[in-house]
């Protein structure tokens, strides 16, 4: 059954994990938005050296 709610009236729900937040909007078509939280951004920064190491030692690419 179609909803009579306008997009501005559509309800939404939010889930937050340690590194990612997920917003789900009750719209047609469905819409879900993901975003990194501050710990998620910090995790990405912490993992950058591991990515560099992998490119150099596993893939054989320097820098």
Secondary structure, 3 states (H helix, E strand, C coil): CCCCCCCCCCCEEEEECCCEEEEEECCCCCEEEEEECHHHHHHHHHHHHHHHHHHHHCCCCCC
